[in-house]
């Protein structure tokens, strides 16, 4: 996916679904990819995230980053 507008629309659409998942800290865009930030590295969580992506936006390039939890300052 190379179109920035499409990527931002995708992030807006998928963020509520992904952020409801226990262990997902955030959703962003980096390197022209949808990026899902994980609180902890878990094979099951990665599978769950991939399932949402495949169901809602098949073929989209996504990366996961283990970032820990994000907290407001």
Secondary structure as the mmCIF struct_conf table of DSSP 4:
data_model
#
loop_
_struct_conf.conf_type_id
_struct_conf.id
_struct_conf.beg_label_comp_id
_struct_conf.beg_label_asym_id
_struct_conf.beg_label_seq_id
_struct_conf.end_label_comp_id
_struct_conf.end_label_asym_id
_struct_conf.end_label_seq_id
HELX_RH_AL_P HELX_RH_AL_P1 UNK A 4 UNK A 19
TURN_TY1_P TURN_TY1_P1 UNK A 20 UNK A 20
BEND BEND1 UNK A 21 UNK A 21
TURN_TY1_P TURN_TY1_P2 UNK A 22 UNK A 23
STRN STRN1 UNK A 24 UNK A 30
TURN_TY1_P TURN_TY1_P3 UNK A 31 UNK A 32
STRN STRN2 UNK A 33 UNK A 38
BEND BEND2 UNK A 39 UNK A 40
HELX_RH_AL_P HELX_RH_AL_P2 UNK A 43 UNK A 56
BEND BEND3 UNK A 57 UNK A 57
TURN_TY1_P TURN_TY1_P4 UNK A 58 UNK A 59
STRN STRN3 UNK A 62 UNK A 66
#
